[in-house]
Amino acid sequence: MIVSDFGLNFIRSWEKFRPKAYLDQSGIWTIGFGTIRHFNEKKVKKGDVISLPIANIHLQAECDGISYKLNGFLNVNLAQNKFDALVSIAYNIGTQGLRSSTLLREINMKRPIIENYFTRWNKVTADGKLVVSAGLTRRRKSEFQLFKDCNYDGNE
C-alpha cells in the first residue's frame, strides 16, 4: 500500500506549509510540511527556505518511504483510511516509534484499537521534560478518527 492523496492532504492540514525554517515545539529546525532533513540528508537549519513545489516533493518522498517501511511492519491488510492514519502518525513520531508501539502490536494482533493507542503520543520535549501538547492531542484524536472511520474510501 501507499499513502493516498487524501492521506497526504490530511498530513498537510496538520503540518501547514512554512517556507522558512522554524523551530518546532521540540526545538528542532523544520521547514515545509514538517521536514527536518533536506534531500541531501543535511539537517534543516536556521535561514533555510523552501518553495511549495519542493516541499510537496519532500512530503511525497517522505510518505513513500514511510509507506514502504510500514508495509514491512504490518502483518495484516488494512483499509486505506487506516493505512493513511498510520502514515500520518509515523510522519510525526518516526517509523521506529510506530514500529515499537502498542498501537502497531495491537493492529497486528487484530485487536480493537482504542483512542489511547494514538493519544499517548501527544508529548513534546520542552526544557528537557516531556509535556503534553494540546496540538498533538488534537492531531492524535483526528488520526484515530481517520483510522476508525469505516466509511472512508480514500477519495476526496
C-alpha positions as CSV (number, residue, x, y, z in Angstrom):
1,M,0.0,0.0,0.0
2,I,0.9,3.6,-0.4
3,V,-0.4,6.7,1.2
4,S,-3.4,8.2,-0.7
5,D,-3.8,11.7,-1.9
6,F,-6.3,12.1,0.9
7,G,-3.7,10.9,3.4
8,L,-1.2,13.5,2.0
9,N,-3.7,16.3,2.3
10,F,-4.6,15.1,5.9
11,I,-0.9,15.4,6.8
12,R,-0.7,18.8,5.1
13,S,-3.6,20.0,7.1
14,W,-1.7,19.3,10.3
15,E,1.8,20.3,9.3
16,K,0.9,23.6,7.5
17,F,3.4,24.8,4.9
18,R,6.2,27.1,6.1
19,P,8.7,28.3,3.6
20,K,11.2,29.5,6.1
21,A,13.0,27.2,8.7
22,Y,11.5,27.4,12.1
23,L,11.9,25.7,15.5
24,D,9.2,23.2,16.1
25,Q,7.7,22.5,19.6
26,S,10.7,20.3,20.5
27,G,13.3,22.9,19.3
28,I,14.1,21.1,16.0
29,W,14.7,23.1,12.9
30,T,11.9,22.3,10.5
31,I,10.7,23.5,7.1
32,G,8.0,23.0,4.5
33,F,5.5,20.4,5.8
34,G,7.4,19.4,8.8
35,T,10.6,18.3,7.1
36,I,13.7,18.1,9.2
37,R,16.2,16.9,6.6
38,H,16.8,18.0,3.0
39,F,17.2,15.6,0.1
40,N,21.0,15.6,0.7
41,E,20.3,14.4,4.2
42,K,21.6,17.6,5.7
43,K,19.5,18.8,8.7
44,V,17.4,21.9,8.2
45,K,19.0,24.9,9.8
46,K,18.1,28.5,10.6
47,G,17.8,30.6,7.5
48,D,16.8,27.7,5.1
49,V,14.0,28.4,2.7
50,I,11.9,26.1,0.5
51,S,9.3,26.5,-2.2
52,L,5.9,25.0,-2.0
53,P,6.5,22.6,-5.0
54,I,9.7,21.3,-3.4
55,A,8.0,21.0,0.0
56,N,5.3,18.9,-1.7
57,I,8.0,16.7,-3.3
58,H,9.6,16.2,0.1
59,L,6.3,15.3,1.7
60,Q,5.5,12.7,-1.0
61,A,9.0,11.2,-0.8
62,E,8.9,11.0,3.0
63,C,5.5,9.4,3.0
64,D,6.5,7.0,0.2
65,G,9.4,5.9,2.5
66,I,7.1,5.6,5.5
67,S,4.7,3.6,3.4
68,Y,7.4,1.2,2.3
69,K,8.6,0.7,6.0
70,L,5.0,0.4,7.2
71,N,4.2,-2.4,4.8
72,G,7.2,-4.3,6.3
73,F,5.9,-3.8,9.8
74,L,2.3,-4.8,9.2
75,N,1.1,-8.4,9.3
76,V,-2.5,-7.6,8.4
77,N,-4.2,-6.0,5.5
78,L,-5.7,-2.6,6.2
79,A,-8.2,-0.3,4.6
80,Q,-6.8,2.8,3.0
81,N,-8.0,5.1,5.8
82,K,-6.2,3.0,8.5
83,F,-3.0,3.0,6.4
84,D,-3.2,6.8,5.9
85,A,-3.7,7.3,9.7
86,L,-0.6,5.2,10.4
87,V,1.4,7.1,7.8
88,S,0.4,10.3,9.4
89,I,1.4,9.3,12.9
90,A,4.7,7.8,11.7
91,Y,5.4,11.0,9.8
92,N,5.2,12.8,13.1
93,I,6.7,10.4,15.6
94,G,9.0,8.4,13.2
95,T,8.7,4.9,11.9
96,Q,10.8,3.4,14.7
97,G,8.4,4.9,17.2
98,L,5.5,3.4,15.5
99,R,7.3,0.1,14.9
100,S,7.8,-0.4,18.7
101,S,4.3,0.9,19.7
102,T,1.4,-0.8,21.4
103,L,-0.7,0.6,18.5
104,L,1.1,-1.4,15.9
105,R,1.3,-4.5,18.1
106,E,-2.5,-4.4,18.7
107,I,-3.2,-3.9,15.0
108,N,-1.0,-6.9,14.0
109,M,-2.8,-9.0,16.7
110,K,-6.1,-7.9,15.1
111,R,-7.3,-6.5,18.4
112,P,-9.7,-3.5,18.7
113,I,-7.9,-0.2,18.6
114,I,-8.7,2.4,21.2
115,E,-8.1,6.1,21.1
116,N,-5.4,5.9,23.8
117,Y,-3.1,4.0,21.5
118,F,-3.0,7.2,19.4
119,T,-3.3,9.9,22.0
120,R,-0.5,8.6,24.2
121,W,1.8,10.0,21.5
122,N,0.9,13.6,22.4
123,K,4.0,14.9,24.2
124,V,7.0,17.0,23.2
125,T,10.3,17.7,25.0
126,A,10.4,21.2,26.4
127,D,13.2,22.2,28.7
128,G,14.3,18.6,29.0
129,K,10.9,17.4,30.1
130,L,8.1,15.6,28.4
131,V,5.0,17.8,28.3
132,V,1.5,17.3,26.8
133,S,0.9,19.2,23.6
134,A,-2.6,20.3,23.0
135,G,-1.9,20.4,19.3
136,L,-0.6,16.9,19.2
137,T,-3.5,15.7,21.3
138,R,-5.9,17.1,18.7
139,R,-3.9,15.6,15.9
140,R,-3.8,12.1,17.5
141,K,-7.6,12.3,18.1
142,S,-8.0,13.2,14.4
143,E,-5.7,10.3,13.3
144,F,-7.7,7.9,15.5
145,Q,-11.0,9.2,13.9
146,L,-9.5,8.6,10.4
147,F,-8.3,5.2,11.5
148,K,-11.7,4.1,12.8
149,D,-13.9,5.7,10.0
150,C,-15.2,2.6,8.2
151,N,-16.9,4.8,5.6
152,Y,-13.7,6.4,4.4
153,D,-12.8,5.3,0.9
154,G,-9.7,7.3,0.2
155,N,-11.5,9.6,-2.3
156,E,-11.8,13.3,-1.6
